C-alpha cells in the first residue's frame, strides 16, 4: 500500500467541473453544471431520481463524455477518456449496483478489477491491510454469494481504495444498508476525509447529507439549483430545493381500523428454484383488513421469494400456507388468487409488472384479464383503455399520448400506472414490493397515500420495502425478513429504529457475527 | 465517422413497414452483383426473375399455388416465433401431414368411398402434423431439450418415412417401379376453383387461415398470451400464463397447419404421394414468416413474393441457364437482410463524428 494522500488544506479544487453539459438526443441530462471538489471534503450531490446525478458522476469517472464544458484536475484541463484514465488520475468509484461474480471469492473479484500484472498474493494482503485500517471487515477467501449486501459493498469500497484514490465517488451507498451498516460506512468516510481525500457522495436522503457532508450541490431537472452548506439548511429547505416545491404530506387515516385477517400466511416454507435464492423458512404472518403491514429487510433476504409465494408465481406445497379472505389459496394460480380479490405489484416495473414494449392498455390486460376484460376469449378493448384513462386521471400520469408503450414512461409515472391498475378495482388484499423504489418524491407521496387510502377502505395491504423510513411512515405494523425468516411484527408507532436495524442485520438475540453465517 | 445504433423510445411504425422493403431492396442489389459475376445482364435477369412470371396467367396461377403452402406454414411458424418458440421443423411436419392424409387416399383407392374421404384426409393431415410437432415440444417441456435441434432433426426422419412408404408398402403396383403411389381417386383430390385450372380450394383455405390468425392475434386473449410470453416471459408469468403449455400449443398449431398444407399439396397439385413433394416449403416459410414481420397480412404478401422466386428461378434456369440453386441463395440472402433490418425498428442509425477521446479504450 502506498501512503495515504498527504493532508493538504488548499484553496485549489481537486476536480473542477465547468459548464458540463450532456445531451441524450434532445434531452438535456446535464445543463451547464459547475462543481468544485476540494480535498478533505465530503461533497454531496443531491437530487431526485432523474435529476442528472448519475449522468454527472459517469462523466466525472470517464464513462461518458460531456457534450460541452470541461473538467479540470488540479487546475489543468483534462479529458477523461475512460475509467482507466480516471483511476490513473486518482478517481475511484463505488457504484450503486455492484458488479461482482457470485461464485468467485472476494480477492478474486478484486483482482479482476486490477491490472493483470498485480500478483494475487499482494492483492490479498492489500485487502487485509485496508479492511483492517478502515474497519471494513472482509474475508478475502470467502465466496461472494455467501456475503450480505453490506459486505458486498465493502468489496467495492476496498477495491476502490486499493488504488489509493484522491477522490472517491459513492453512488447512493446507503440505499442497500441497514441503519447500523450505514453508521459504520459514515465512520469509514470520515476517516477517509481526515486523510485528505475528497468524497463525492450521491444521495437523495436529506438526513444523511446533513449529518455527513460539508458541502451539497443540488440538482433538479439536469440543472444545478444551488451549492450550500447542508448543516446550515433544514431538511425542509433542502427538500424544497430538490423538488422545487412542497411535497404533499402523507396523511394516515384517523381512528382504529382493524378488521378480521384477510391475508394469512401460515408456516410457509419454500425451496428456491435458483441456487443463489433464499429459502423461505416457516414464515407466518397475518394482515388484517384496514391495516398496512410492512416487511422490512435488506435486499436479498427472501423478499423476492416471499412475493412469488404470495402472488402464486410459485405455488406452495400445501393449500393452507397462504389464505386469502378465508380461502386456502396456497396452490392457487396467480389468476385464481386475483379472482379472490387479491392484487400484486412486483418490485421490477419493466419486464415483470409490465411488458415494456406493449402499450399501457395491453399492460392493463396483463393483470386484469383474469377478472374481466374478456368475453368468450375475445378482448374488450374499450375496457382495457378505460383502465388506462382511469389510472391516468386518478394518479395524474404524465405521458406523451393516450396509450403509449410502457417503456416510454418515466419510472414514477409507470409506477403510478402499475399501482393504479391494481388499486382501481375492488380489492381485499394487496401485496406490493418496493412501491416507491426509484420513484421521484412527488410520485412516491401519491403512491403511499393511495396505499393508505386502500387500507382505510378495508383492504389488507402488505408492503415489502427496503426503505425503513417509508415503512415507518405508512405501515401500522412492521416485521423484518432476514435470510428467509420473518420476525414477529411490532407496532410501528412504538418501533425503535435501532431495534429494527438490528433485526435487519439478523442479530435480534444472537451476537452480530451470526449474520455472516448466511445460507449454505 | 462511425455508425452508432441508438435505442428508440418507442418502436417505430414507419420503420416496421420500411424494414422488409429495405431488406428486399438490398437483396435485389446483391443479386444484381451476383448476376454480374455470372456474366448476365443484371437488369434483364431480375426482370426474368420477378417481372416475367407476373405477365402470363399460368405463372400467376402457379404463384398462388406455391404461395398456398408457404402462407399456411408461415402463419403457424409466426405463432411460434411470436411466443419465442423455435419450430424449425415445419418441413418435416409438412411431410408427415402429407403421409398421414395420404393413408386414407391409399386405403380407399379403387373403392366406392364417398365424398367424406377428402375432409377426413385433411383432418388426418392436420392431426399428423400436430402430433409430429408435439415431439420436439414435449422434449423441450419435459427434458429441456432444444426444440430447434429436435424439430430440425425430425425433418430428415420424416423424409425417410416418406421414402420408405412410397418405395415399399404404398408403391403403385402398376407404376413401373417408380417410387410413387397411384394417383389419388377424384374423391381424394382437392378440387379446383375453376375447372381445368391449377388453382385449387387450398388457396381459399390459406386465406381463411390468414383471417383466423389475424383475429386470434389481435383480438383474443390467446393471441395476447402468445405475444406476452414471447416479449416478456417474466411479465407473462405474472399475468398467469403458462409458458410450457404455450410451447405445446404453438407447436401443435403450427404442426397442424404445416400438416394441412402437406396433405393439400399432395391431394391437390401433386395428385399422389412421392418423394420430393416439397421444394423446401417448410424452410422457405421461415423466411416468409420473418419477411411478413410475423404479421398475418404481411405473411400473405411475403408468401406471394417468395412463391415468385420459385417460379422466377425455374424460368431463369430455362432462359438464362443459371442454376436453380440461385433461388435458395436469393432466399438465404433475403433472410439475412430481413433479420438485420429488423434492428431498425428498435434502433435508429446515427453517424457520429469520431473524436480521439471517444475512441480511446476505456
Interface residues (C-beta under 8 A of the other chain):
Chain A: X25 X62 X63 X65 X79 X81 X82 X83 X84 X85 X311 X312 X313 X333 X334 X335 X338 X344 X346 X348 X351 X352 X353 X354 X355 X356 X357 X358 X362 X365 X366 X367 X369 X370 X374 X377 X378 X379 X404 X405 X407 X408
Chain B: X6 X9 X10 X11 X219 X220 X221 X222 X224 X227 X228 X231 X232 X234 X235 X236 X237 X238 X239 X240 X355 X357 X358 X360 X361 X362
